[in-house]
Amino acid sequence: KVIGALGGVAATQVIELQDGEQYKQWSAVSFVLDQLVRSRVDRRGVLIALGGGVVGDIAGFAASIYMRGLRYVQVPTTLLAQVDSSVGGKTGVNHPGGKNLIGTFHQPSAVVSDTDTLRTLPPRELSAGLAEVLKHGLIADDTYFEKMMAATELLRAGDSASLTEAVAGSCAIKAAVVARDELEAGERALLNLGHTFAHAIEAMTNYTDWLHGEAVGCGLVVAARLSEATGSLDASDVQTISDAVARAGLPTRVEGLSASMAVEAMRGDKKAQAGEIRFIVLDRIGKASQRPVPQDLVMSVLRASGFK
């Protein structure tokens, strides 16, 4: 449909990428750049990222550095990409030293989300997207969190009206945060709730065993437990969050991964300062903050979450 719509407007070329976190590497960006050069795309060209979050990250990164900046449009086709990764202008790829370490800020010219594309998603992918939906409510809007939690069954069943509300609500929350802090100097870091743990889980399993959203879902629960351990969140709220993640069809515990290796992986997190890991914690459902946490407390929470 996209190619057909563009056929009468301008010359088009399709660049196919493998979509999976394990393919989000510099080699994929280099491949896109090679195609742009060979096709003699000039600065008037537009790169359209049609696919999931990995495709969007790779295409956006390539667009940001080709001829020092090419316009691009995000057309996300997964729930996770529609509610989160397509909005905000973060682009990049993974590195052996950590996730998303190589990248840029490059805002898309437009984001076009069509929830009809979600009809063909497998249930596991829909659940993965719900992790980011819940996250947005947790950091910024308790009413939205409660509404999405109540609509979980409809969302997992692919109900069009519920999905549209989730995409619109999450994009509004994220866009407002990005508008106030585009380059992540402060508030935007709160959007990483659960991601410090999630990125460690993904890296330790070679980006193959867990979908990004599954790792984020589990990370939300670990972050809630850490928030309780620091005294900022009630135990009842931790249970509510754990129940919401489980109802979304996402894991709430990790089995068999090393706690000490997880801490080491987290040292490569972009929020770390002078070797000190900083975590996003919840003050309550609907409000988050960033702070350092003693390593012994982090280790205790990791072990309580299934790490060995």
Secondary structure as GFF3:
##gff-version 3
##sequence-region A 1 308
A	DSSP	alpha_helix	2	7	.	.	.	ID=ss1
A	DSSP	three_ten_helix	21	23	.	.	.	ID=ss2
A	DSSP	alpha_helix	26	38	.	.	.	ID=ss3
A	DSSP	beta_strand	46	51	.	.	.	ID=ss4
A	DSSP	alpha_helix	53	65	.	.	.	ID=ss5
A	DSSP	three_ten_helix	66	68	.	.	.	ID=ss6
A	DSSP	beta_strand	71	76	.	.	.	ID=ss7
A	DSSP	alpha_helix	79	80	.	.	.	ID=ss8
A	DSSP	pi_helix	81	85	.	.	.	ID=ss9
A	DSSP	beta_strand	90	95	.	.	.	ID=ss10
A	DSSP	beta_strand	98	105	.	.	.	ID=ss11
A	DSSP	beta_strand	110	111	.	.	.	ID=ss12
A	DSSP	three_ten_helix	115	120	.	.	.	ID=ss13
A	DSSP	alpha_helix	123	140	.	.	.	ID=ss14
A	DSSP	alpha_helix	142	150	.	.	.	ID=ss15
A	DSSP	alpha_helix	152	156	.	.	.	ID=ss16
A	DSSP	alpha_helix	160	180	.	.	.	ID=ss17
A	DSSP	three_ten_helix	187	192	.	.	.	ID=ss18
A	DSSP	alpha_helix	195	204	.	.	.	ID=ss19
A	DSSP	alpha_helix	212	229	.	.	.	ID=ss20
A	DSSP	alpha_helix	235	247	.	.	.	ID=ss21
A	DSSP	alpha_helix	259	266	.	.	.	ID=ss22
A	DSSP	beta_strand	278	284	.	.	.	ID=ss23
A	DSSP	beta_strand	287	292	.	.	.	ID=ss24
A	DSSP	alpha_helix	295	304	.	.	.	ID=ss25
###
